[in-house]
Amino acid sequence: MPPATARLVDEESIKPDSSSLLPVCASPSKSNPDYYYHWTHDAGVTLLEVSTRFNTTSDATEIATYKQKLSDYATFSRGIQAISSASGIRTAKSNMDGSAYTGSWCNPQRNGAATRALSLISFAHKLISEGSNVATYYDGQCPTSSVVMADLEYVANNWNADKNGCDI
């Protein structure tokens, strides 16, 4: 694993404050440049690593820690999906409290929904193998109230949308 990813997974970048939500802080810098935001794509990549660790560890303490992080991340992400903003589910970044970022930024960035879905699908597969109900993460309904289904629907409907997006 790249050192930067290891740092993000193990340090205060995940859930940097005492909230019950799980934003992922791309950088603690709040000025010059201000990058103190939850970036949808970066969070998805980071939590995919957390999900990989959840799926491969046999340590009970680690399993509980990673499971809680992924569950909190899913809840935080569903909240972001539901906020009213100009870019909605396709937004590149959100404020660390889960509110809409309303400043100027290049949107849409359509890759965030896909990376978020990958991280949570990986998590859900493990839960299913343990006999857990994953309806919170994927309910198969349209319209949906689940985070993964919302992302999959967005990706399926917008994968080849306008060429004015800012995907990385």
Stockholm file with secondary structure:
# STOCKHOLM 1.0

chainA/1-168         MPPATARLVDEESIKPDSSSLLPVCASPSKSNPDYYYHWTHDAGVTLLEVSTRFNTTSDATEIATYKQKLSDYATFSRGIQAISSASGIRTAKSNMDGSAYTGSWCNPQRNGAATRALSLISFAHKLISEGSNVATYYDGQCPTSSVVMADLEYVANNWNADKNGCDI
#=GR chainA/1-168 SS CCHHHHHHHHSTTBSCSSCSSCCBBSCSCBSSSBCCSEEHHHHHHHHHHHHHHHHHCCCHHHHHHHHHHHHHHHHHHHHHHHSCCSSGGGCSEECTTSCBCCSCCCCCCTHHHHHHHHHHHHHHHHHHHTTCCCTTTCCCCSSCCSHHHHHHHHHHHHTTCCTTCCCC
#=GC SS_cons         CCHHHHHHHHSTTBSCSSCSSCCBBSCSCBSSSBCCSEEHHHHHHHHHHHHHHHHHCCCHHHHHHHHHHHHHHHHHHHHHHHSCCSSGGGCSEECTTSCBCCSCCCCCCTHHHHHHHHHHHHHHHHHHHTTCCCTTTCCCCSSCCSHHHHHHHHHHHHTTCCTTCCCC
//
